[in-house]
Amino acid sequence: MKTYRVGVACMSHDHVWGELRLWQQQPNVQLVAGGDDEPELLTKLEREFGVKRLYPSWQEMLDAEELDIVQIAGGNSESADIVEAAAQRGLHAVVEKPMAATLEQADRMLQAAERAGTLLLINWPTAWAASWQELERRALAGDIGEIRYVRYRSAHNGPIAIGCSPNFVRDLTTPEINGAGALMDYCCYGANLAARLLGRPEQVTGLRGVFGTEPAYAASDDNAVIVARYPHAFAVCEASWTQPVGYIETNPLLYGSEGALGVWHGKLILQRPGKPQETIEPPPTVAPRRSAPEYLLHCLENGQKPEGFCSAKVSRDAQEILEAGLRAANSGLHQSLPL
């Protein structure tokens, strides 16, 4: 079995530390190096993961190391440059969600991987949830007929309130790095769900605002809604950094021509006309779809491209929904796709 050498390019995205633990759990992986211009993140990488080969930039790491895979976890705006540089070296890449800060960057990433023949996986944490996998399977199998409505709300009380690291808070609240605020950080999940189930919409509109009192969020937005129109469906993507409680309804929620599906506390709720409501316990996740590291390695070993939520193409279409929503929110004008 081939041993894959993994390097970490940027670590300000707080998801990275959990992902590195998952990389360490793979029997055929060596976590060998890290590159970042923030010394405290390199110190954490060495202290918590035993990585000794540390570089003051991702560029120096790529130049110095013989790698197979790059885990990318910086600000959204950094991902495109790193993916392009990795692809030129024949390296596969995992990028934390969302794909990028802009559609132009997402397109560059997709094109770089396609030109080089490397794999590009966008890591959506929802992709590894049993409930989301079962929702996806049943929706695409036609359990509720033609999908007419998709909605997902992603919300919490803000990155500062929930204890995100200062580095991550900086990235999330700087529009030039993040692309927007809550709109980019949390509408992205709904956009990814819509792109996976329905593809690219015809028209998108959006609204965003600052409704809370945290000054750090004022440069971008702390609440947002994006609505995408398809030939026979709507998709609604909601985001909030000012929600101090959990969710009081099924989330996500799908309505179709023959029923409805929703997720409630990890279980699926299925309604069909004339039948009792069903509560379904989704089957547990199984290899190779339990984590991004496991799935990417499976794809490499079997000559496959990542599919589903983590597909670069699906994630690119989600980025177009986000960009269209942002443009609509800023201009007050509906956006027709393709942009």
Helices and strands as residue ranges (DSSP letters): E 4-9, H 16-25, E 29-35, H 39-49, E 53-55, H 58-64, E 69-72, G 76-78, H 79-88, E 92-96, H 103-116, E 120-123, G 125-128, H 130-140, E 147-155, H 166-172, H 175-178, H 182-198, E 203-209, G 215-217, E 223-230, E 233-240, E 253-256, E 259-264, E 267-271, E 278-280, H 292-302, G 308-310, H 312-331, E 335-336
